[in-house]
Amino acid sequence: YSFTSLTQKEVLENANNSNFSNRSDNKILIVSKYSHYKGIDLILKMATKDNKNKYCFVGIDKAKNEFEEQIKELGLNNVEVIPFLQKKELNEMYRNCKMLILPSRRECWGLVINEAASHGMPIVSTYGSGAAVEYLQDSYQKYLAKTNNADDLLEKVKLYENSSKSEKQKYVNFLLEKSKKYTIENIVDEHIKAFNEFI
């Protein structure tokens, strides 16, 4: 089932605007609301052990003050909080950051995976995200971390960082190709096919 929020046109536009060589060397994107099941506290644990990267949180919104208080308590200076971005601005982040991390403890999908993949943005996630498992389990399972495990997430980040440029490019190409399957048009076709089986 090709669950997504993206049309075929959007997927193609995002792919056409993808530029692997222009990505930041040290900016990691996290797009998430402030909730325990999203696992964003795991990213803060990672950030305490990783001074090489800057972790950019988008979507914290109304919990910004509470979240920034946690960051302050941990003494982190490699974390940026952006409460909200318009779609066009978020697309720029997908194009410019070096990877997306989705640290979900448990969620049935995670549309941010669709969005990032459509831009060819490398993804590191957990087995707690249905979307990440569906996208990566066959070919790039090595970038799926154990749920609720900040150390394993960081290991997966390092695994990607230490891969060759050609391996990184193969991963980008895989995500761009995979995202073509996940369009609203495909959802409609799948529904029609299912309905016709009952007629």
N, CA and C of each residue as an Amber inpcrd file, in Angstrom:
protein
   597
   0.8430000  -1.1820000   0.0000000   0.0000000   0.0000000   0.0000000
   0.8880000   1.2450000   0.0000000   0.7250000   2.0910000  -1.0210000
   1.6700000   3.2110000  -1.2340000   1.2960000   4.4660000  -0.4490000
   1.2870000   4.3770000   0.8690000   0.8520000   5.5010000   1.6940000
   1.7980000   6.6910000   1.5490000   1.2210000   7.8860000   1.3490000
   2.0300000   9.0910000   1.1690000   1.1440000  10.3190000   1.2230000
   1.7710000  11.4760000   1.2330000   1.0530000  12.7550000   1.1250000
   1.4650000  13.4850000  -0.1440000   2.2620000  12.8220000  -1.0020000
   2.8560000  13.4690000  -2.1680000   2.2140000  13.0100000  -3.4740000
   1.9950000  13.9560000  -4.3640000   1.5170000  13.6150000  -5.7010000
   2.7010000  13.1800000  -6.5580000   2.3950000  12.5620000  -7.6830000
   3.4430000  12.1690000  -8.6270000   4.2460000  13.3830000  -9.0870000
   3.5600000  14.4960000  -9.3140000   4.2220000  15.7220000  -9.7430000
   5.2030000  16.2140000  -8.6790000   4.8040000  16.1860000  -7.4190000
   5.6840000  16.6320000  -6.3410000   6.9130000  15.7270000  -6.2160000
   6.7050000  14.4260000  -6.3290000   7.8210000  13.4800000  -6.2420000
   8.8390000  13.7570000  -7.3480000   8.3470000  13.9760000  -8.5590000
   9.2410000  14.2510000  -9.6870000   9.9580000  15.5910000  -9.5360000
   9.2300000  16.6120000  -9.0760000   9.8420000  17.9320000  -8.8560000
  10.9210000  17.8560000  -7.7890000  10.6370000  17.1510000  -6.7080000
  11.6170000  17.0190000  -5.6320000  12.8760000  16.3010000  -6.1240000
  12.6660000  15.2400000  -6.9080000  13.8050000  14.4930000  -7.4510000
  14.6340000  15.3660000  -8.3840000  13.9680000  16.1560000  -9.2120000
  14.6730000  17.0230000 -10.1640000  15.4840000  18.1090000  -9.4630000
  15.0370000  18.5170000  -8.2710000  15.7410000  19.5640000  -7.5220000
  16.7600000  19.0110000  -6.5390000  16.8710000  17.6900000  -6.4880000
  17.8230000  17.0610000  -5.5770000  19.2440000  17.2540000  -6.0990000
  20.1560000  17.5960000  -5.1940000  21.5540000  17.7710000  -5.5910000
  22.4480000  17.2450000  -4.4780000  22.8860000  16.0250000  -4.6410000
  23.6620000  15.3440000  -3.5980000  24.9330000  16.1060000  -3.2360000
  25.5790000  16.6940000  -4.2170000  26.8690000  17.3430000  -3.9700000
  26.7530000  18.6430000  -3.1760000  25.5570000  19.2180000  -3.1010000
  25.3800000  20.4850000  -2.3790000  25.0010000  20.3120000  -0.9130000
  24.9220000  19.0970000  -0.4400000  24.4730000  18.8730000   0.9320000
  25.5290000  19.2870000   1.9570000  25.0400000  19.7360000   3.1020000
  25.9170000  20.1060000   4.2140000  26.7080000  18.8860000   4.6830000
  27.8970000  19.1280000   5.2090000  28.7150000  18.0350000   5.7430000
  28.3470000  17.6620000   7.1680000  27.6460000  18.5760000   7.8610000
  27.4430000  18.2960000   9.2830000  26.0370000  18.6140000   9.8130000
  25.0950000  18.9810000   8.9520000  23.7440000  19.2900000   9.4350000
  22.8310000  18.0850000   9.2900000  22.2820000  17.6340000  10.4140000
  21.3550000  16.5050000  10.4290000  19.9590000  17.0340000  10.7560000
  18.9780000  16.6010000   9.9830000  17.6090000  17.0870000  10.1220000
  16.7450000  16.0960000  10.8960000  15.9510000  16.6380000  11.8160000
  14.9340000  15.8670000  12.5310000  13.6390000  16.6430000  12.4010000
  12.6400000  16.0540000  11.7570000  11.3300000  16.7000000  11.5930000
  10.3490000  15.9250000  12.4500000   9.8910000  16.5650000  13.5360000
   9.0710000  15.8180000  14.4860000   8.3490000  16.7510000  15.4430000
   7.1760000  16.3320000  15.8530000   6.5330000  17.0420000  16.9520000
   7.1440000  16.5490000  18.2700000   6.8310000  17.2690000  19.3290000
   7.3930000  16.9590000  20.6480000   6.5050000  15.9160000  21.3260000
   6.9260000  14.6640000  21.2600000   6.1360000  13.5800000  21.8390000
   7.0470000  12.4100000  22.1570000   6.7390000  11.6940000  23.2360000
   7.6040000  10.5940000  23.6780000   7.7530000   9.5230000  22.6050000
   6.6620000   9.1670000  21.9130000   6.7420000   8.0790000  20.9420000
   7.6170000   8.4330000  19.7420000   7.8470000   9.7330000  19.5270000
   8.7060000  10.1590000  18.4130000  10.1920000   9.9560000  18.7170000
  10.5350000   9.8280000  20.0000000  11.9100000   9.4940000  20.3710000
  12.9250000  10.6180000  20.2280000  12.4690000  11.8760000  20.2310000
  13.4320000  12.9580000  20.0010000  14.4160000  13.1240000  21.1600000
  14.0470000  12.6220000  22.3500000  14.9940000  12.6520000  23.4630000
  16.2370000  11.8140000  23.1480000  16.0680000  10.8010000  22.2860000
  17.2130000   9.9660000  21.8880000  18.2240000  10.7730000  21.0870000
  17.7170000  11.7220000  20.2940000  18.6210000  12.5700000  19.5050000
  19.4450000  13.4570000  20.4320000  18.8290000  13.9440000  21.4970000
  19.5800000  14.7710000  22.4570000  20.6990000  13.9520000  23.1010000
  20.4160000  12.6800000  23.4020000  21.4720000  11.8030000  23.9440000
  22.5950000  11.6280000  22.9300000  22.2070000  11.4750000  21.6590000
  23.2140000  11.3570000  20.5990000  24.0660000  12.6170000  20.5260000
  23.4020000  13.7620000  20.6120000  24.0990000  15.0440000  20.4650000
  25.1400000  15.2580000  21.5550000  24.9260000  14.6680000  22.7340000
  25.9140000  14.7980000  23.8150000  27.2010000  14.0310000  23.4890000
  27.1070000  13.0550000  22.5790000  28.2620000  12.2230000  22.2320000
  28.8180000  12.5380000  20.8500000  28.2420000  13.5190000  20.1940000
  28.6140000  13.7920000  18.8020000  28.7510000  15.2930000  18.5770000
  29.9640000  15.8040000  18.7460000  30.2190000  17.2290000  18.5290000
  30.4800000  17.5640000  17.0640000  30.6000000  16.5290000  16.2460000
  30.9080000  16.7260000  14.8270000  29.7100000  17.3050000  14.0620000
  28.5030000  16.9080000  14.4520000  27.3020000  17.2800000  13.7130000
  26.4420000  18.2890000  14.4640000  25.6640000  19.0340000  13.6680000
  24.6640000  19.9390000  14.2210000  23.3000000  19.3260000  13.9630000
  22.4990000  19.1960000  15.0030000  21.1850000  18.5680000  14.9150000
  20.1090000  19.6530000  14.8270000  19.3810000  19.6620000  13.7090000
  18.3680000  20.6900000  13.4470000  16.9740000  20.0960000  13.6130000
  16.2730000  20.5370000  14.6450000  14.9160000  20.0640000  14.9180000
  13.8950000  21.0100000  14.3030000  12.9960000  20.4570000  13.4870000
  11.9160000  21.2460000  12.8900000  10.5840000  20.6340000  13.3090000
   9.6460000  21.4850000  13.7350000   8.2970000  21.0180000  14.0420000
   7.9690000  20.9220000  15.5190000   8.8850000  21.3660000  16.3780000
   8.6490000  21.2900000  17.8240000   7.4770000  22.1910000  18.2350000
   7.3270000  23.3140000  17.5420000   6.1950000  24.2320000  17.6700000
   5.9890000  24.7090000  19.1080000   4.8300000  24.4100000  19.7030000
   4.4640000  24.9930000  21.0000000   5.3280000  24.5030000  22.1570000
   6.0260000  23.3990000  21.9720000   6.8680000  22.8590000  23.0400000
   8.2940000  23.4070000  22.9790000   8.5070000  24.4500000  22.1730000
   9.8510000  24.9870000  21.9520000  10.5470000  25.3560000  23.2680000
   9.8700000  26.0710000  24.1510000  10.5040000  26.5210000  25.4070000
  10.9090000  25.3410000  26.2800000  10.0130000  24.3670000  26.4200000
  10.3130000  23.1820000  27.2300000  11.4870000  22.4030000  26.6370000
  11.4910000  22.2660000  25.3110000  12.5560000  21.5340000  24.6360000
  13.8970000  22.2540000  24.7690000  13.8810000  23.5670000  24.6060000
  15.1160000  24.3480000  24.7280000  15.6560000  24.3050000  26.1530000
  14.7740000  24.1520000  27.1280000  15.2150000  24.0210000  28.5220000
  15.9910000  22.7130000  28.7030000  15.5160000  21.6430000  28.0750000
  16.2420000  20.3620000  28.1300000  17.6180000  20.4930000  27.4820000
  17.6610000  21.1820000  26.3570000  18.9290000  21.3840000  25.6420000
  19.9100000  22.1540000  26.5260000  19.3940000  23.1660000  27.1980000
  20.2260000  23.9890000  28.0920000  20.7540000  23.1540000  29.2580000
  19.8950000  22.3340000  29.8500000  20.2940000  21.4850000  30.9720000
  21.4090000  20.5120000  30.5770000  21.3600000  20.0510000  29.3360000
  22.3800000  19.1220000  28.8520000  23.6440000  19.8420000  28.3690000
  23.5930000  21.1630000  28.3270000  24.7500000  21.9470000  27.9030000
  25.0970000  21.7640000  26.4370000  24.0910000  21.5420000  25.6070000
  24.3350000  21.2800000  24.1820000  24.4150000  22.5770000  23.3870000
  25.4330000  22.6800000  22.5570000  25.5380000  23.8370000  21.6570000
  25.5290000  23.4080000  20.1850000  25.1910000  22.1330000  19.9520000
  25.1290000  21.6130000  18.5830000  23.6940000  21.2310000  18.1860000
  22.7300000  21.9190000  18.7990000  21.3130000  21.6700000  18.5220000
  20.6330000  22.9790000  18.1630000  19.8830000  22.9490000  17.0700000
  19.1050000  24.1130000  16.6240000  17.6260000  23.7340000  16.6210000
  16.7830000  24.6190000  17.1170000  15.3400000  24.3590000  17.1690000
  14.6100000  25.3590000  16.2890000  13.8820000  24.8390000  15.3130000
  13.0610000  25.6550000  14.4140000  11.6190000  25.1950000  14.6210000
  10.8020000  25.9960000  15.3200000   9.4560000  25.5430000  15.6760000
   8.6000000  25.1080000  14.4840000   8.6890000  25.8620000  13.3710000
   7.8150000  25.5670000  12.2290000   8.4210000  26.1240000  10.9500000
   8.2360000  25.3940000   9.8560000   8.6500000  25.8810000   8.5450000
   7.5210000  25.6710000   7.5400000   7.3770000  26.6110000   6.6190000
   6.4620000  26.4060000   5.5020000   7.0280000  25.3090000   4.6060000
   6.1730000  24.7260000   3.7700000   6.5770000  23.5960000   2.9290000
   7.7950000  23.9230000   2.0630000   7.8120000  25.1040000   1.4570000
   8.9200000  25.4940000   0.5960000  10.2300000  25.5580000   1.3820000
  10.1660000  26.0960000   2.5990000  11.3660000  26.1970000   3.4480000
  11.8260000  24.8110000   3.9120000  10.8630000  23.9560000   4.2300000
  11.2050000  22.5960000   4.6560000  11.8490000  21.8280000   3.5070000
  11.3480000  22.0290000   2.3010000  11.9560000  21.3870000   1.1310000
  13.4250000  21.7890000   0.9750000  13.7320000  23.0490000   1.2990000
  15.1320000  23.5050000   1.2520000  15.9800000  22.7320000   2.2590000
  15.4130000  22.4750000   3.4290000  16.1390000  21.6980000   4.4450000
  16.3840000  20.2710000   3.9450000  15.3740000  19.6880000   3.3160000
  15.5370000  18.3340000   2.7620000  16.6470000  18.2980000   1.7130000
  16.7910000  19.3790000   0.9800000  17.7980000  19.4180000  -0.0790000
  19.2020000  19.7070000   0.4570000  19.2750000  20.4000000   1.5970000
  20.5740000  20.9190000   2.0430000  21.2170000  20.1920000   3.2210000
  20.4220000  19.5290000   4.0590000  21.0160000  18.8000000   5.1860000
  21.5690000  17.4590000   4.7060000  22.5180000  16.9140000   5.4480000
  23.1880000  15.7010000   4.9550000  22.3710000  14.4360000   5.1580000
  21.4620000  14.4330000   6.1300000  20.6130000  13.2620000   6.3320000
  19.4300000  13.6080000   7.2210000  18.4530000  12.7180000   7.2150000
  17.3040000  12.7890000   8.1170000  17.4140000  11.6540000   9.1210000
  17.1100000  11.9650000  10.3800000  16.9670000  10.9060000  11.3810000
  15.5250000  10.9140000  11.8750000  14.9040000   9.7200000  11.8710000
  13.5800000   9.5440000  12.4740000  13.7270000   8.4980000  13.5760000
  13.7520000   8.9430000  14.8540000  14.0590000   8.0330000  15.9590000
  12.8250000   7.4160000  16.6440000  11.7660000   7.2060000  15.8900000
  10.4820000   6.7640000  16.4590000  10.6070000   5.5300000  17.3460000
   9.9080000   5.5760000  18.4620000   9.7930000   4.3810000  19.3050000
   8.7290000   3.4480000  18.7330000   7.6230000   4.0570000  18.2800000
   6.5580000   3.2440000  17.6780000   5.5630000   4.1390000  16.9710000
   5.5020000   4.0420000  15.6550000   4.4590000   4.7120000  14.8890000
   4.1960000   3.9200000  13.6200000   2.9310000   3.9150000  13.2060000
   2.5590000   3.0350000  12.1020000   3.2170000   3.4500000  10.7920000
   3.5290000   4.7280000  10.6080000   4.1560000   5.1450000   9.3650000
   5.2420000   6.1690000   9.6350000   4.9890000   7.4380000   9.3150000
   5.9940000   8.5010000   9.4210000   6.2120000   9.1320000   8.0590000
   5.3190000  10.0680000   7.6860000   5.3450000  10.6560000   6.3420000
   6.6350000  11.4020000   6.0240000   7.3640000  11.7820000   7.0440000
   8.6300000  12.4820000   6.8280000   9.6120000  11.6030000   6.0350000
   9.4640000  10.2900000   6.1440000  10.2980000   9.3690000   5.3650000
  10.0080000   9.5380000   3.8730000   8.7140000   9.5950000   3.5110000
   8.3340000   9.8190000   2.1120000   8.9340000  11.1210000   1.5940000
   8.7970000  12.1640000   2.4020000   9.2520000  13.4920000   1.9820000
  10.7670000  13.5120000   1.7730000  11.4940000  12.9920000   2.7400000
  12.9590000  12.9900000   2.6390000  13.4260000  12.1490000   1.4450000
  12.8450000  10.9720000   1.2860000  13.2480000  10.0840000   0.1930000
  13.0060000  10.7190000  -1.1640000  11.9160000  11.4750000  -1.2900000
  11.6030000  12.1000000  -2.5800000  12.6290000  13.1570000  -2.9700000
  13.3910000  13.6400000  -1.9940000  14.4830000  14.5890000  -2.2450000
  15.8350000  13.8760000  -2.3530000  15.8160000  12.5510000  -2.2390000
  17.0830000  11.8140000  -2.2460000  17.8930000  12.0720000  -0.9970000
  17.2170000  12.3600000   0.1070000  17.9220000  12.6470000   1.3560000
  18.2010000  11.3490000   2.1040000  19.4600000  11.0580000   2.3990000
  19.7840000   9.8490000   3.1540000  19.0230000   9.7930000   4.4720000
  18.5940000   8.5910000   4.8430000  17.7310000   8.3890000   6.0110000
  18.3710000   7.3920000   6.9650000  18.3690000   7.7530000   8.2450000
  18.6700000   6.8150000   9.3220000  17.4510000   6.8210000  10.2260000
  16.9330000   5.6480000  10.5460000  15.7240000   5.5810000  11.3630000
  15.7870000   4.3590000  12.2590000  14.6550000   4.0580000  12.8950000
  14.5590000   2.8930000  13.7750000  13.5200000   1.9190000  13.2240000
  13.5010000   0.7480000  13.8170000  12.4650000  -0.2300000  13.4860000
  11.1060000   0.2060000  14.0320000  11.0540000   1.3400000  14.7190000
   9.7920000   1.8490000  15.2470000   8.9680000   2.6210000  14.2420000
   9.5150000   2.8990000  13.0740000   8.7830000   3.6210000  12.0290000
   8.3980000   2.6660000  10.9050000   7.0890000   2.5310000  10.6850000
   6.6100000   1.6600000   9.6190000   7.1380000   2.0690000   8.2630000
   7.1770000   3.3740000   8.0060000   7.6590000   3.8670000   6.7070000
   9.1300000   3.5250000   6.5030000   9.9400000   3.7540000   7.5220000
  11.3790000   3.4730000   7.3970000  11.6250000   1.9960000   7.1500000
  10.8990000   1.1450000   7.8570000  11.0590000  -0.3020000   7.6640000
  10.6610000  -0.6790000   6.2470000   9.5310000  -0.1610000   5.7730000
   9.0740000  -0.5040000   4.4240000  10.0490000  -0.0190000   3.3510000
  10.5810000   1.1640000   3.5340000  11.5170000   1.7080000   2.5470000
  12.8640000   0.9920000   2.5610000  13.3760000   0.6960000   3.7560000
  14.7820000   0.2890000   3.8740000  15.0360000  -1.1870000   4.1250000
  14.0590000  -1.9470000   4.5800000  14.3550000  -3.2850000   5.0980000
  14.9690000  -4.2310000   4.0660000  14.6320000  -4.0840000   2.8060000
  15.1520000  -5.0200000   1.8070000  16.5830000  -4.7000000   1.3700000
  16.8650000  -3.4140000   1.1410000  18.1640000  -3.0420000   0.5700000
  19.0830000  -2.2730000   1.5160000  18.4980000  -1.5220000   2.4470000
  19.3220000  -0.6780000   3.3270000  18.9400000  -0.8420000   4.7920000
  18.7450000  -2.0680000   5.1720000  18.4090000  -2.3830000   6.5590000
  19.5070000  -1.9320000   7.5220000  20.7210000  -1.8070000   7.0020000
  21.8440000  -1.4080000   7.8520000  21.6650000  -0.0100000   8.4400000
  20.7410000   0.7770000   7.8920000  20.4730000   2.1140000   8.4380000
  19.2320000   2.1510000   9.3270000  18.7440000   0.9830000   9.7380000
  17.6570000   0.8900000  10.7050000  18.2480000   0.5100000  12.0640000
  18.0160000   1.3480000  13.0440000  18.5560000   1.1130000  14.3850000
  17.5140000   0.4660000  15.2870000  17.9900000  -0.1150000  16.3660000
  17.0840000  -0.6540000  17.3820000  16.2680000   0.4960000  17.9630000
  15.0240000   0.2090000  18.3020000  14.1950000   1.2550000  18.9100000
  14.6940000   1.5610000  20.3230000  14.4960000   2.8110000  20.6970000
  14.8300000   3.2590000  22.0520000  16.3070000   3.0800000  22.3790000
  17.1750000   3.2750000  21.3800000  18.6030000   3.0290000  21.5830000
  19.4160000   4.1240000  20.8880000  19.7990000   5.1470000  21.6480000
  20.5370000   6.2880000  21.0940000  21.9030000   5.8710000  20.5650000
  22.5530000   4.9290000  21.2510000  23.8900000   4.4900000  20.8180000
  23.8310000   3.8050000  19.4630000  22.8080000   2.9840000  19.2500000
  22.6860000   2.2950000  17.9720000  22.3490000   3.2860000  16.8550000
  21.5170000   4.2680000  17.1610000  21.2200000   5.3190000  16.1710000
  22.4990000   6.0370000  15.7480000  23.3230000   6.3770000  16.7340000
  24.5720000   7.0670000  16.4270000  25.5030000   6.1790000  15.6100000
  25.5000000   4.8840000  15.8950000  26.3110000   3.9510000  15.1090000
  25.8660000   3.9320000  13.6470000  24.5520000   3.9900000  13.4240000
  24.0400000   3.9920000  12.0470000  24.4210000   5.2890000  11.3260000
  24.4110000   6.3970000  12.0510000  24.8450000   7.6760000  11.4770000
  26.3110000   7.5760000  11.0570000  27.1400000   7.0350000  11.9440000
  28.5710000   6.8930000  11.6390000  28.7960000   5.9280000  10.4770000
  27.9650000   4.8840000  10.4030000  28.0700000   3.9300000   9.3070000
  27.8620000   4.6310000   7.9720000  26.8520000   5.5080000   7.9230000
  26.6130000   6.2720000   6.6970000  27.7790000   7.2280000   6.4290000
  28.2110000   7.9450000   7.4660000  29.2930000   8.9210000   7.3000000
  30.5760000   8.2730000   6.7820000  30.8410000   7.0640000   7.2110000
  32.0810000   6.3790000   6.8390000  31.9910000   5.6180000   5.5170000
  30.8190000   5.6360000   4.8910000  30.6850000   4.9600000   3.5960000
  31.3150000   5.8260000   2.5040000  31.6550000   5.2050000   1.4010000
  32.3050000   5.9220000   0.3000000  31.3120000   6.8490000  -0.3960000
  31.8480000   7.7870000  -1.1500000  30.9970000   8.7180000  -1.8930000
  30.0920000   7.9690000  -2.8700000  30.6240000   6.9460000  -3.5080000
  29.8190000   6.1830000  -4.4690000  28.7090000   5.4080000  -3.7670000
  28.9940000   4.8870000  -2.5490000  27.9550000   4.1970000  -1.7770000
  26.8580000   5.1710000  -1.3580000  27.2680000   6.3650000  -0.9690000
  26.2800000   7.3870000  -0.5960000  25.3990000   7.7400000  -1.7840000
  26.0270000   7.8680000  -2.9400000  25.2580000   8.2010000  -4.1530000
  24.2900000   7.0740000  -4.5150000  24.6950000   5.8380000  -4.3300000
  23.8080000   4.6980000  -4.5950000  22.5950000   4.7410000  -3.6690000
  22.8280000   5.1180000  -2.4170000  21.7310000   5.2150000  -1.4460000
  20.7460000   6.3110000  -1.8690000  21.2900000   7.4500000  -2.2710000
  20.4540000   8.5620000  -2.7600000  19.6210000   8.1060000  -3.9530000
  20.2460000   7.4510000  -4.9110000  19.5420000   6.9850000  -6.1060000
  18.4550000   5.9780000  -5.7630000  18.7600000   5.0940000  -4.8020000
  17.7730000   4.1110000  -4.3440000  16.5380000   4.8100000  -3.7780000
  16.7450000   5.8130000  -2.9270000  15.6260000   6.5250000  -2.3040000
  14.8000000   7.2820000  -3.3350000  15.4640000   7.9180000  -4.2890000
  14.7430000   8.6360000  -5.3380000  13.8750000   7.6780000  -6.1530000
  14.4240000   6.5170000  -6.4620000  13.6670000   5.5250000  -7.2460000
  12.5260000   4.9370000  -6.4270000  12.8010000   4.6350000  -5.1740000
  11.7860000   4.0350000  -4.2900000  10.6050000   4.9830000  -4.0940000
  10.8870000   6.2670000  -3.9840000   9.8260000   7.2430000  -3.7040000
   8.8200000   7.3660000  -4.8410000   9.2210000   6.9670000  -6.0550000
   8.3060000   7.0540000  -7.1960000   7.0870000   6.1470000  -7.0350000
   7.2230000   5.1080000  -6.2270000   6.1110000   4.1810000  -5.9850000
   5.0750000   4.7900000  -5.0430000   5.5250000   5.7040000  -4.2010000
   4.6650000   6.2280000  -3.1440000   4.0850000   7.5860000  -3.5420000
   2.9960000   7.5380000  -4.3020000   2.3140000   8.7540000  -4.7460000
   0.8190000   8.6230000  -4.4790000   0.1500000   9.7580000  -4.3980000
  -1.3020000   9.7480000  -4.1930000  -1.9970000   9.0320000  -5.3510000
  -1.4710000   9.2190000  -6.5700000  -2.0610000   8.5390000  -7.7300000
  -2.0100000   7.0200000  -7.5670000  -0.9070000   6.5120000  -7.0370000
  -0.8070000   5.0690000  -6.8060000  -1.7680000   4.6000000  -5.7210000
  -1.9690000   5.4420000  -4.7090000  -2.9480000   5.1080000  -3.6670000
  -4.3320000   4.9550000  -4.2980000  -4.7030000   5.8970000  -5.1600000
  -6.0090000   5.8570000  -5.8190000  -6.1440000   4.5870000  -6.6520000
  -5.1210000   4.2640000  -7.4370000  -5.1490000   3.0610000  -8.2670000
  -5.3180000   1.8050000  -7.4170000  -4.6050000   1.7740000  -6.2730000
  -4.6990000   0.6110000  -5.3930000  -6.0940000   0.4800000  -4.7770000
  -6.7070000   1.6260000  -4.4430000  -8.0800000   1.6080000  -3.9120000
  -9.0640000   1.1040000  -4.9720000  -8.9330000   1.6330000  -6.1730000
  -9.8370000   1.2240000  -7.2520000  -9.7170000  -0.2780000  -7.5100000
  -8.4900000  -0.7620000  -7.5360000  -8.2690000  -2.1950000  -7.7490000
  -8.9260000  -3.0220000  -6.6450000  -8.7670000  -2.5690000  -5.3940000
  -9.3680000  -3.2830000  -4.2610000 -10.8940000  -3.2560000  -4.3240000
 -11.4550000  -2.0740000  -4.6620000 -12.9190000  -1.9640000  -4.7570000
 -13.4590000  -2.8720000  -5.8730000 -12.7450000  -2.9250000  -6.9920000
 -13.2080000  -3.7300000  -8.1240000 -13.2440000  -5.2200000  -7.7960000
 -12.4100000  -5.6230000  -6.8540000 -12.3940000  -7.0410000  -6.4610000
 -13.6580000  -7.4220000  -5.7090000 -14.3680000  -6.4110000  -5.1670000
 -15.5780000  -6.6840000  -4.4030000 -16.8570000  -6.4090000  -5.1970000
 -16.6850000  -5.9240000  -6.4270000 -17.8620000  -5.5990000  -7.2550000
 -18.2880000  -6.8160000  -8.0710000
